[in-house]
Amino acid sequence: VQLVESGGGLVQPGGSLTLSCVASAFAISNYPMSWYRQAPGKGRAFVASITNDGANFNYADAVKGRFTISRDNAKNTVYLRMMNLKPDDTAMYYCARGWTTLDWWGQGTQVTVSS
């Protein structure tokens, strides 16, 4: 099992980024998927989750209305569209398999929001 995130980078406040998470050795259609993040000096925090069929979602209060999680089961890929980014969104972003029980994690992609 492997999860590989990409799409991070340096962006100015108010900017946008879209993260991707490509899965291999399993079909994401069989699992809910999640995004978490870890800011410098802090623990890993929940960002968003999506059900197997993409019909239901859950978001952390800090990102509601700004971030959108989606999935393309045919491409075995999960996305996180991030808009109106703030300096507090600076973190390493991780893709994970599962909803509340998470059994596989990617290596992360760094997002830095700074002017």
Secondary structure, DSSP 8 states (H G I E B T S, - for coil): -EEEEE--EEE-TT--EEEEEEEESS-GGGS-EEEEEE-TTS-EEEEEEE-TTS--EEE-TTTTTTEEEEEEGGGTEEEEEE-S--GGG-EEEEEEEESSSEEEE---EEEEE--
